[in-house]
Amino acid sequence: MNLHEYQAKEILKGFGVKVPLEIVANTPEEALEAAKKINKEKGCTVFAVKAQIHAGGRGKGGGVKIAKSIEEVKTYAEQILGMMLVTPQTSAEGKEVHSVLISENVYYDGPSKPEEYYMSVLLNRGTGRNMIMYSTEGGMDIETVAEETPHLIFTEEIDPATGVLPFQARKVAFNLGLSGAAFKDMTKFVTALYNAYVGSDSSLFEINPVFKTADDQILAVDSKVTLDENALFRHKDYIELRDIREENPIEVEAKAAGLNYVDLDGNVGCMVNGAGLAMGTMDLIKQAGGEPANFLDVGGTADAARVETAFGIILKDSNVKAILVNIFGGIVRCDRVAQGVVDAYKNMGDKINVPIICRLQGTNAKEAKELIDNSGMEIISATEFQEAADKVQEVLA
């Protein structure tokens, strides 16, 4: 589950990570009041106005503005709120901005030079350990840094049994070229950031940039946090942070219906039971010359109502040119699934406007094929994997 920047920073603060003084606003008037409060507490007259959407690269799309007066904060908020913000990480249509974050100015003058760094905490799947990835090249796309200057990216693997050890935090600060007060503050920052990652059961913490102020404070100026949904039962308060306006509406609908669905860019819809078979089915579609339009696991039950719901969700994607139903009858009998497919087809009528290939294998597979073949419905039955692939190829030709 992705979070907005302001939500992520609230979690960070709870674990002792230092962040700028910031206030979220949903209207230009709230943005103006936020700037006044920050000015009263910090005395600053320069502010950042940042669009809150679940995507990076907001500045490149015009979603981050530097206001040089309190009044200008309201002007920029009026421009950003309600806009369809397009970034390298959004679709061509972009995402509508519903809120902005008003932040104090951290680029003030002082005895040392301000610096920006990159830092993230994530799982290294190759070793099964958490990893801190960091670089001196903050404020840039880390993918670009990795491609053009990979020697500027450092990693530190953390033993989950011990957490970040003091020498590892010092190593990070040293590799970033810090000394004195900034060095000490960075070691605290690294430890607190890792503790926030583990304590919140996240799958990603990314801070870009980590900022060293002119008076050697280390702050999380930006933040991207992805929570592990499988651990939300341990964090009831985090569930309230979900913003479904930022999520794919089809995926939201599927989740509400109890279906495991991921939207993709292809032309063949998939309805499968079991994640492994679903992955194999997607490979099958690729080999047949198509592209999977979705990952959809209907689970262990596939009655008429559930199949009808799945068909409806798949057909919301206008790019779908065919649907492949690939069910293994283990817990659920194939003939019951076949009856569900036939009943759903009858109930939906002309809403189904693409060919359907149905492969049922397992318990009562023979009876299921006969049921479909004798249904009078325009459903193409198949028994073997390769046969299903050939049928997909035929309908796409």
C-alpha positions as CSV (number, residue, x, y, z in Angstrom):
1,M,0.0,0.0,0.0
2,N,1.5,3.3,-1.1
3,L,1.4,6.4,1.1
4,H,1.4,10.1,0.4
5,E,4.5,12.0,1.3
6,Y,2.9,13.7,4.3
7,Q,1.6,10.4,5.6
8,A,5.0,8.8,5.2
9,K,6.7,11.6,7.1
10,E,4.3,11.2,10.1
11,I,5.5,7.6,10.4
12,L,9.1,8.7,10.1
13,K,8.6,11.3,12.9
14,G,7.2,8.6,15.1
15,F,10.5,6.7,14.9
16,G,12.7,9.7,15.5
17,V,13.5,10.7,11.9
18,K,13.8,14.4,11.5
19,V,11.7,16.1,8.9
20,P,10.9,19.8,8.0
21,L,7.9,21.5,9.5
22,E,5.1,20.8,7.1
23,I,1.3,21.1,6.9
24,V,-1.0,19.4,4.4
25,A,-3.8,21.5,2.8
26,N,-6.8,20.6,0.7
27,T,-7.8,24.1,-0.4
28,P,-5.9,27.3,-1.3
29,E,-7.2,28.9,1.9
30,E,-5.9,26.1,4.0
31,A,-2.5,26.4,2.2
32,L,-2.4,30.1,3.1
33,E,-3.2,29.4,6.8
34,A,-0.5,26.7,6.8
35,A,2.1,29.1,5.5
36,K,1.1,31.6,8.2
37,K,1.5,29.0,10.9
38,I,4.9,27.9,9.6
39,N,6.0,31.5,9.3
40,K,4.9,32.2,12.9
41,E,6.8,29.2,14.3
42,K,9.9,29.2,12.0
43,G,10.0,32.8,10.8
44,C,10.7,31.7,7.2
45,T,9.2,33.6,4.2
46,V,10.1,31.0,1.6
47,F,8.0,27.8,1.3
48,A,7.7,24.7,-0.9
49,V,4.3,23.8,-2.2
50,K,4.2,20.1,-3.2
51,A,1.5,18.2,-4.9
52,Q,0.5,15.0,-3.1
53,I,0.0,12.1,-5.4
54,H,1.4,8.5,-5.5
55,A,4.1,9.1,-8.1
56,G,7.6,10.4,-8.2
57,G,9.0,13.1,-10.5
58,R,6.4,15.7,-9.4
59,G,8.7,18.6,-9.9
60,K,9.2,17.8,-13.5
61,G,5.5,17.9,-14.1
62,G,5.0,21.2,-12.3
63,G,3.8,19.7,-9.1
64,V,6.4,21.4,-6.9
65,K,6.7,25.1,-6.6
66,I,8.9,27.4,-4.4
67,A,6.9,30.3,-3.1
68,K,8.8,33.3,-2.1
69,S,6.1,34.9,0.0
70,I,3.1,33.8,2.1
71,E,0.7,35.1,-0.5
72,E,2.5,33.2,-3.3
73,V,1.8,30.0,-1.4
74,K,-2.0,30.5,-2.1
75,T,-1.3,31.3,-5.7
76,Y,0.6,28.1,-6.3
77,A,-1.9,26.1,-4.4
78,E,-4.6,27.4,-6.6
79,Q,-2.6,26.3,-9.7
80,I,-1.7,22.8,-8.4
81,L,-4.9,21.7,-6.6
82,G,-7.2,20.0,-9.1
83,M,-4.6,19.8,-11.9
84,M,-4.0,16.5,-13.7
85,L,-0.3,16.1,-12.9
86,V,1.7,14.1,-15.4
87,T,5.0,12.7,-14.3
88,P,7.4,9.9,-15.6
89,Q,5.6,7.6,-13.2
90,T,2.0,8.3,-14.1
91,S,-0.1,7.5,-17.1
92,A,-0.5,9.9,-20.0
93,E,-3.7,11.2,-18.4
94,G,-1.8,11.9,-15.1
95,K,-3.3,12.0,-11.6
96,E,-5.6,14.6,-10.1
97,V,-4.1,16.5,-7.2
98,H,-6.4,16.6,-4.2
99,S,-4.0,18.0,-1.6
100,V,-0.7,19.9,-1.3
101,L,2.0,19.9,1.3
102,I,3.3,23.3,2.5
103,S,6.9,23.0,3.8
104,E,9.3,25.3,5.5
105,N,12.4,26.4,3.6
106,V,15.4,24.2,4.4
107,Y,17.8,25.8,1.9
108,Y,18.8,28.6,4.3
109,D,22.3,30.1,4.7
110,G,24.7,28.8,7.3
111,P,28.3,27.9,8.1
112,S,28.5,24.9,5.7
113,K,27.2,24.0,2.3
114,P,23.8,22.3,2.0
115,E,24.0,18.8,0.4
116,E,21.5,16.3,-1.0
117,Y,21.8,12.5,-0.7
118,Y,19.8,9.5,-1.7
119,M,18.8,6.7,0.8
120,S,16.4,3.8,0.7
121,V,15.7,0.7,2.8
122,L,14.4,-2.4,1.1
123,L,14.7,-6.2,0.9
124,N,17.6,-7.7,-1.0
125,R,15.8,-10.8,-2.3
126,G,19.0,-12.4,-3.4
127,T,20.3,-12.7,0.2
128,G,17.1,-12.5,2.2
129,R,18.4,-9.5,4.2
130,N,17.3,-5.9,4.4
131,M,19.6,-3.5,2.7
132,I,20.3,0.2,2.9
133,M,21.0,1.7,-0.5
134,Y,22.5,5.2,-0.5
135,S,24.3,7.7,-2.7
136,T,25.9,11.1,-2.7
137,E,23.7,11.9,-5.8
138,G,20.5,13.0,-4.1
139,G,17.7,14.7,-5.8
140,M,18.2,12.7,-9.0
141,D,16.5,9.6,-10.4
142,I,18.4,6.7,-8.8
143,E,17.9,4.7,-12.0
144,T,19.9,7.3,-13.9
145,V,22.6,7.3,-11.3
146,A,22.8,3.5,-11.4
147,E,23.1,3.5,-15.2
148,E,25.6,6.4,-15.6
149,T,27.6,6.4,-12.4
150,P,27.1,3.1,-10.6
151,H,30.2,3.6,-8.5
152,L,28.4,6.3,-6.7
153,I,25.8,3.9,-5.3
154,F,26.6,2.1,-2.0
155,T,24.8,-0.7,-0.2
156,E,24.9,-1.9,3.4
157,E,23.2,-5.2,4.2
158,I,21.7,-5.5,7.6
159,D,21.4,-8.7,9.7
160,P,17.7,-8.8,10.7
161,A,18.7,-10.4,14.0
162,T,20.8,-7.4,15.1
163,G,19.4,-4.4,13.1
164,V,21.7,-1.6,12.2
165,L,25.0,-1.8,14.1
166,P,26.8,1.4,15.1
167,F,29.7,0.7,12.8
168,Q,27.3,0.4,9.9
169,A,25.7,3.7,10.5
170,R,29.1,5.3,10.8
171,K,30.2,3.6,7.5
172,V,27.2,5.2,5.7
173,A,28.0,8.7,7.0
174,F,31.7,8.2,6.1
175,N,30.9,7.1,2.5
176,L,28.7,10.2,2.2
177,G,31.7,12.4,3.0
178,L,30.3,13.8,6.2
179,S,32.2,14.9,9.3
180,G,31.6,16.7,12.6
181,A,28.0,17.4,13.7
182,A,26.6,16.2,10.3
183,F,28.4,12.9,10.7
184,K,26.8,12.3,14.1
185,D,23.4,13.4,13.0
186,M,23.6,11.1,9.9
187,T,24.3,8.0,12.1
188,K,21.2,8.8,14.1
189,F,19.2,9.3,11.0
190,V,20.3,6.0,9.4
191,T,19.4,4.0,12.6
192,A,16.0,5.8,13.0
193,L,15.2,5.3,9.3
194,Y,15.9,1.5,9.5
195,N,13.9,1.2,12.7
196,A,11.0,3.0,10.9
197,Y,11.2,0.6,8.0
198,V,11.1,-2.5,10.2
199,G,8.7,-1.1,12.8
200,S,6.1,-0.2,10.2
201,D,6.4,-3.5,8.3
202,S,7.2,-1.7,5.0
203,S,8.5,-3.1,1.8
204,L,10.2,0.2,0.7
205,F,11.4,3.4,2.4
206,E,12.9,5.8,-0.1
207,I,14.2,9.3,0.9
208,N,15.2,11.4,-2.0
209,P,16.7,13.7,-1.0
210,V,18.1,13.2,2.5
211,F,19.2,16.8,3.1
212,K,22.1,18.2,5.1
213,T,21.2,21.8,6.0
214,A,23.7,24.6,6.2
215,D,23.9,24.1,10.0
216,D,24.6,20.4,9.6
217,Q,21.1,18.9,10.4
218,I,20.0,15.8,8.5
219,L,16.4,15.9,7.4
220,A,14.1,13.7,5.2
221,V,12.9,16.3,2.7
222,D,11.0,13.9,0.6
223,S,9.7,10.4,1.3
224,K,8.2,7.4,-0.5
225,V,6.9,4.6,1.6
226,T,5.2,1.3,0.5
227,L,3.6,-0.7,3.3
228,D,3.4,-4.4,3.2
229,E,-0.4,-5.1,3.0
230,N,0.1,-8.5,4.5
231,A,1.2,-6.9,7.8
232,L,-1.6,-4.3,8.1
233,F,-3.4,-6.5,10.7
234,R,-0.6,-5.3,13.0
235,H,-1.1,-1.7,12.2
236,K,-4.9,-0.9,12.3
237,D,-4.2,2.8,12.2
238,Y,-2.3,2.5,8.9
239,I,-5.3,1.1,7.1
240,E,-7.0,4.5,7.4
241,L,-4.1,6.0,5.3
242,R,-5.2,4.3,2.1
243,D,-6.3,6.7,-0.6
244,I,-8.3,4.7,-3.1
245,R,-8.5,7.8,-5.4
246,E,-4.8,7.1,-6.1
247,E,-5.4,3.4,-7.0
248,N,-6.6,1.7,-10.2
249,P,-10.4,1.8,-9.8
250,I,-10.7,-1.7,-11.4
251,E,-8.2,-3.1,-8.9
252,V,-10.2,-1.5,-6.1
253,E,-13.4,-3.0,-7.3
254,A,-11.8,-6.5,-7.7
255,K,-10.3,-6.3,-4.1
256,A,-13.8,-5.4,-2.7
257,A,-15.1,-8.5,-4.5
258,G,-12.4,-10.7,-3.0
259,L,-10.5,-11.2,-6.3
260,N,-6.8,-11.0,-6.7
261,Y,-6.4,-8.7,-9.7
262,V,-3.6,-6.7,-11.2
263,D,-4.2,-4.6,-14.3
264,L,-1.7,-5.0,-17.1
265,D,-1.3,-3.5,-20.6
266,G,-2.2,-6.5,-22.9
267,N,-5.1,-7.7,-25.0
268,V,-6.0,-11.1,-23.5
269,G,-7.9,-11.3,-20.2
270,C,-7.0,-14.1,-17.8
271,M,-9.3,-15.8,-15.3
272,V,-7.4,-18.5,-13.3
273,N,-7.4,-20.1,-9.9
274,G,-4.1,-20.2,-8.1
275,A,-1.2,-17.7,-8.4
276,G,1.2,-20.3,-10.0
277,L,-1.2,-21.3,-12.7
278,A,-2.0,-17.6,-13.3
279,M,1.7,-16.9,-14.0
280,G,1.9,-20.0,-16.2
281,T,-1.2,-18.8,-18.1
282,M,0.4,-15.4,-18.7
283,D,3.4,-17.2,-20.2
284,L,1.1,-19.2,-22.3
285,I,-0.6,-16.1,-23.7
286,K,2.8,-14.6,-24.5
287,Q,3.9,-17.7,-26.4
288,A,0.6,-17.6,-28.4
289,G,1.5,-14.1,-29.6
290,G,-0.8,-12.2,-27.2
291,E,-0.2,-10.0,-24.2
292,P,-1.8,-10.6,-20.8
293,A,-4.3,-7.9,-20.0
294,N,-4.4,-8.8,-16.3
295,F,-3.5,-11.1,-13.5
296,L,-6.8,-12.5,-12.0
297,D,-6.9,-15.3,-9.4
298,V,-10.5,-16.2,-8.6
299,G,-9.3,-18.4,-5.7
300,G,-10.7,-21.8,-4.7
301,T,-14.4,-21.0,-5.6
302,A,-15.7,-20.2,-9.0
303,D,-19.5,-20.2,-8.9
304,A,-21.6,-18.3,-11.4
305,A,-21.7,-15.1,-9.3
306,R,-17.9,-15.1,-8.8
307,V,-17.3,-15.9,-12.5
308,E,-19.7,-13.2,-13.6
309,T,-18.0,-10.6,-11.4
310,A,-14.6,-11.6,-12.8
311,F,-15.9,-11.4,-16.4
312,G,-17.3,-7.9,-15.6
313,I,-14.0,-6.7,-14.2
314,I,-12.0,-8.0,-17.1
315,L,-14.3,-6.5,-19.7
316,K,-13.9,-3.0,-18.1
317,D,-10.6,-3.0,-20.0
318,S,-11.4,-1.9,-23.6
319,N,-8.1,-3.4,-24.8
320,V,-9.2,-6.9,-24.1
321,K,-9.8,-8.9,-27.3
322,A,-10.2,-12.3,-25.8
323,I,-10.6,-14.0,-22.5
324,L,-8.8,-17.2,-21.4
325,V,-10.4,-19.1,-18.5
326,N,-7.8,-21.6,-17.2
327,I,-9.0,-23.5,-14.1
328,F,-7.6,-26.5,-12.4
329,G,-10.3,-28.5,-10.6
330,G,-8.7,-29.6,-7.4
331,I,-10.7,-28.2,-4.5
332,V,-13.5,-27.1,-6.9
333,R,-14.9,-29.5,-9.4
334,C,-14.5,-28.6,-13.1
335,D,-18.1,-29.3,-14.0
336,R,-19.2,-26.8,-11.3
337,V,-16.8,-24.2,-12.8
338,A,-18.1,-24.9,-16.3
339,Q,-21.7,-24.4,-15.1
340,G,-20.6,-21.2,-13.5
341,V,-19.1,-20.0,-16.7
342,V,-22.2,-20.9,-18.7
343,D,-24.6,-19.3,-16.2
344,A,-22.4,-16.1,-16.1
345,Y,-22.4,-16.0,-19.9
346,K,-26.2,-16.3,-20.0
347,N,-26.7,-13.6,-17.3
348,M,-24.4,-11.1,-19.0
349,G,-25.9,-11.5,-22.4
350,D,-24.4,-9.1,-25.0
351,K,-22.1,-7.6,-22.4
352,I,-19.6,-10.3,-23.4
353,N,-18.4,-9.1,-26.8
354,V,-15.1,-11.0,-27.1
355,P,-14.2,-14.7,-27.6
356,I,-13.9,-16.9,-24.5
357,I,-11.5,-19.8,-24.4
358,C,-12.2,-22.1,-21.5
359,R,-9.7,-24.8,-20.4
360,L,-10.8,-26.9,-17.4
361,Q,-8.5,-29.7,-16.2
362,G,-8.8,-31.9,-13.1
363,T,-11.7,-33.4,-11.3
364,N,-14.7,-34.0,-13.7
365,A,-12.8,-32.3,-16.6
366,K,-14.5,-34.5,-19.2
367,E,-18.0,-33.6,-17.9
368,A,-17.1,-30.0,-17.8
369,K,-16.0,-30.0,-21.5
370,E,-19.2,-31.7,-22.5
371,L,-21.3,-29.2,-20.5
372,I,-19.6,-26.3,-22.3
373,D,-19.7,-27.9,-25.8
374,N,-23.5,-28.6,-25.4
375,S,-24.4,-25.2,-23.8
376,G,-25.1,-23.4,-27.1
377,M,-22.9,-20.6,-25.8
378,E,-20.1,-19.1,-27.9
379,I,-17.5,-20.5,-25.6
380,I,-14.5,-22.3,-27.0
381,S,-13.4,-25.3,-24.9
382,A,-9.9,-26.7,-24.6
383,T,-8.4,-29.5,-22.6
384,E,-4.6,-29.2,-22.9
385,F,-2.3,-26.2,-22.3
386,Q,-1.0,-26.2,-25.9
387,E,-4.6,-26.5,-27.3
388,A,-5.6,-23.5,-25.2
389,A,-2.6,-21.6,-26.6
390,D,-3.6,-22.5,-30.2
391,K,-7.2,-21.3,-29.6
392,V,-5.9,-18.0,-28.3
393,Q,-3.7,-17.6,-31.3
394,E,-6.7,-18.4,-33.6
395,V,-9.0,-15.8,-32.1
396,L,-6.3,-13.1,-32.1
397,A,-5.4,-13.7,-35.8
